[in-house]
């Protein structure tokens, strides 16, 4: 290790503890600088930014274009760069690699490649998942319904499963995105953030029955899942339609 490199990471320097595993990053002064240098060297044309958190300025970075962004973070105990790719608030792909050049290449692809499946084919250290691909196809709501129904069918909470199945039978609810917030079954016009907060929700009660919560804060307790779902449907605003 050169004296210049060691001098850039004195014991009081925030980067000192990364010296052994990340000499290239320490030499550059930060992950942002190191990524920018790699990108410039190969002509990717990335504009690498600092993370918004001051405490992570040396060891994290981000890129952004339109509604796409990606975050990169260095691990402490092993050499590993963690990459997370997002579109409009939806987590689309993630992975880890030791190769900073691969990180720069993946970030370049993420901002320019149309589909997430093509992205992970180009960069095998990244992985994606069913819901991410469903968001790209515009099919996130039916996938969220299927996954929610399958998950509750495997659980022992029969009351919740009955509530979800009763809601799925209602066309006005089936076109909305379902969710779980603690014990509540929620609905949103959108499957991606920002999630709607102006629609009724419901939860099973421990002693039987169901509680429905309306956007104005009113609560109503009902005996059956069917009654709870009817109350939800009747409490929907007139403009409750799915939104992209």
For each residue, the residues with C-beta under 8 A, 3 or more apart:
1: 5 6 19 23
2: 5 6
3: 6 7
4: 7 8
5: 1 2 8 9 19 23 26 27
6: 1 2 3 9 10 19
7: 3 4 10
8: 4 5 13 15 26 27 29
9: 5 6 13 15 16 18 19 26
10: 6 7 13 16
11: 16
12: 16
13: 8 9 10 16
14: 58
15: 8 9 18 19 22 25 26 29 30 58 59
16: 9 10 11 12 13 19
17: 76
18: 9 15 21 22 25 26 59 74 76
19: 1 5 6 9 15 16 22 23 26
20: 23
21: 18 78 79
22: 15 18 19 25 26 74 79
23: 1 5 19 20 26 27
24: 27 28 34 100
25: 15 18 22 28 30 31 34 59 74 100
26: 5 8 9 15 18 19 22 23 29
27: 5 8 23 24 34
28: 24 25 31 33 34 37
29: 8 15 26 33 58
30: 15 25 33 34 50 57 58 59 61
31: 25 28 34 35 58 59 60 61 72 74 81
32: 35 36 48 49 50 57 61
33: 28 29 30 36 37
34: 24 25 27 28 30 31 37 38 100
35: 31 32 38 39 46 48 61 72 100 103 104 107
36: 32 33 39 40 46 48
37: 28 33 34 40 41
38: 34 35 41 42 100 101 103 104
39: 35 36 42 44 45 46 48 104 107 108
40: 36 37 43 44
41: 37 38
42: 38 39 101 104 105
43: 40
44: 39 40 104 105 107 108
45: 39 108
46: 35 36 39 63 104 107 108 111
47: 63
48: 32 35 36 39 61 62 63 107
49: 32 61 62 63 64
50: 30 32 57 60 61 62
51: 56 57 60 61 62 71
52: 62
53: 56 57 60
54: 57
55:
56: 51 53 59 60 73
57: 30 32 50 51 53 54 60
58: 14 15 29 30 31
59: 15 18 25 30 31 56 73 74
60: 31 50 51 53 56 57 71 72 73 74
61: 30 31 32 35 48 49 50 51 71 72
62: 48 49 50 51 52 69 70 71 72
63: 46 47 48 49 69 70 107 110 111
64: 49 68 69 70 111
65: 68 69 111
66:
67: 87 88
68: 64 65 85 86 87 110 111
69: 62 63 64 65 85 86
70: 62 63 64 83 84 85 86 106 107 110 111
71: 51 60 61 62 83 84 86
72: 31 35 60 61 62 81 82 83 103 107
73: 56 59 60 81 82
74: 18 22 25 31 59 60 80 81 82
75: 78 79 80 81 82 96
76: 17 18
77:
78: 21 75
79: 21 22 75 98
80: 74 75 96 97 98
81: 31 72 73 74 75 96 97 98 99 100 103
82: 72 73 74 75 94 95 96
83: 70 71 72 93 94 95 96 97 103 106 107 125 126
84: 70 71 91 93 94
85: 68 69 70 91 92 93 94 110 116 119 126
86: 68 69 70 71 89 90 91 92
87: 67 68 90 92 135 136
88: 67 192 193
89: 86 192 193 194
90: 86 87 132 135 140 192 193
91: 84 85 86 94 132
92: 85 86 87 116 128 132 135 136
93: 83 84 85 110 116 119 120 126 127 128 132
94: 82 83 84 85 91 126 127
95: 82 83 106 120 123 125 126 127
96: 75 80 81 82 83 125
97: 80 81 83 102 103 106 125
98: 79 80 81
99: 81 102 103
100: 24 25 34 35 38 81 103 104
101: 38 42 104 105
102: 97 99 105 106 123 125
103: 35 38 72 81 83 97 99 100 106 107
104: 35 38 39 42 44 46 100 101 107 108
105: 42 44 101 102 108 109 122 123
106: 70 83 95 97 102 103 109 110 119 122 123 125 126
107: 35 39 44 46 48 63 70 72 83 103 104 110 111
108: 39 44 45 46 104 105 111 112
109: 105 106 112 113 119 122 123
110: 63 68 70 85 93 106 107 113 119
111: 46 63 64 65 68 70 107 108
112: 108 109
113: 109 110 118 119 122
114: 118
115: 118 119 136
116: 85 92 93 119 120 128 132 133 136
117: 120 121 128 133
118: 113 114 115 121 122
119: 85 93 106 109 110 113 115 116 122 123 126 128
120: 93 95 116 117 123 124 126 127 128
121: 117 118 124
122: 105 106 109 113 118 119
123: 95 102 105 106 109 119 120 126
124: 120 121
125: 83 95 96 97 102 106
126: 83 85 93 94 95 106 119 120 123
127: 93 94 95 120
128: 92 93 116 117 119 120 132 133
129: 132 133
130: 133 134 143 147
131: 134 135 140 143 144 147
132: 90 91 92 93 116 128 129 135 136
133: 116 117 128 129 130 136 137
134: 130 131 137 139 140 142 143
135: 87 90 92 131 132 138 140 191 192
136: 87 92 115 116 132 133
137: 133 134
138: 135 244
139: 134 142 143
140: 90 131 134 135 143 144 177 191 192
141: 144 145 175 176 177 191 242
142: 134 139 145 146
143: 130 131 134 139 140 146 147
144: 131 140 141 147 148 177 178 179 191
145: 141 142 148 149 168 174 178
146: 142 143 149 150
147: 130 131 143 144 150 151
148: 144 145 151 152 164 178 179 180
149: 145 146 152 153 161 164 165 168
150: 146 147 153 154
151: 147 148 154 155
152: 148 149 155 157 160 161 164
153: 149 150 161
154: 150 151
155: 151 152 160 161
156:
157: 152 160 161 204
158: 161 162
159: 162 163 204 208 210 225
160: 152 155 157 163 164 183 185 203 204
161: 149 152 153 155 157 158 164 165
162: 158 159 165 166 225
163: 159 160 166 167 185 202 203 204 210 225 228 229
164: 148 149 152 160 161 167 168 178 185
165: 149 161 162 168 169 225
166: 162 163 169 170 225 226 228 229
167: 163 164 170 173 174 178 185 187 202 229 232
168: 145 149 164 165 173 174
169: 165 166 174 229
170: 166 167 173 174 229 233
171: 174 175
172: 175 176 233 236 240
173: 167 168 170 176 178 187 229 232 233
174: 145 167 168 169 170 171
175: 141 171 172 241 242
176: 141 172 173 187 188 189 199 240 242
177: 140 141 144 187 188 189 190 191 195 242
178: 144 145 148 164 167 173 185 186 187
179: 144 148 185 186 187 188 195
180: 148 184 185 186
181: 184 186 201
182: 203
183: 160 203 204
184: 180 181 201 202 203 213
185: 160 163 164 167 178 179 180 201 202 203
186: 178 179 180 181 195 199 201
187: 167 173 176 177 178 179 196 199 200 201 232
188: 176 177 179 191 195 196 199
189: 176 177 196 199 240 241 242 243
190: 177 193 194 195 196 242 243 244
191: 135 140 141 144 177 188
192: 88 89 90 135 140
193: 88 89 90 190
194: 89 190
195: 177 179 186 188 190
196: 187 188 189 190 199
197: 215
198: 215 237
199: 176 186 187 188 189 196 215 232 236 237 240
200: 187 212 213 214 215 231 232 235 236
201: 181 184 185 186 187 212 213 232
202: 163 167 184 185 210 211 212 213 228 229 231 232
203: 160 163 182 183 184 185 210 211 213
204: 157 159 160 163 183 209 210
205: 208 209 210 211 221
206:
207:
208: 159 205 223
209: 204 205 221 222 223 224
210: 159 163 202 203 204 205 221 222 223 224 225 227 228
211: 202 203 205 219 220 221 222 228
212: 200 201 202 219 220 221 222 228 231 232 235
213: 184 200 201 202 203 217 218 219
214: 200 217 218 219 220 235
215: 197 198 199 200 235
216:
217: 213 214
218: 213 214
219: 211 212 213 214
220: 211 212 214 231
221: 205 209 210 211 212
222: 209 210 211 212 227 228 231
223: 208 209 210 227
224: 209 210 227 228
225: 159 162 163 165 166 210 228 229
226: 166 229 230
227: 210 222 223 224 230 231
228: 163 166 202 210 211 212 222 224 225 231 232
229: 163 166 167 169 170 173 202 225 226 232 233
230: 226 227 233 234
231: 200 202 212 220 222 227 228 234 235
232: 167 173 187 199 200 201 202 212 228 229 235 236
233: 170 172 173 229 230 236
234: 230 231
235: 200 212 214 215 231 232
236: 172 199 200 232 233 240
237: 198 199 240
238:
239:
240: 172 176 189 199 236 237
241: 175 189
242: 141 175 176 177 189 190
243: 189 190
244: 138 190
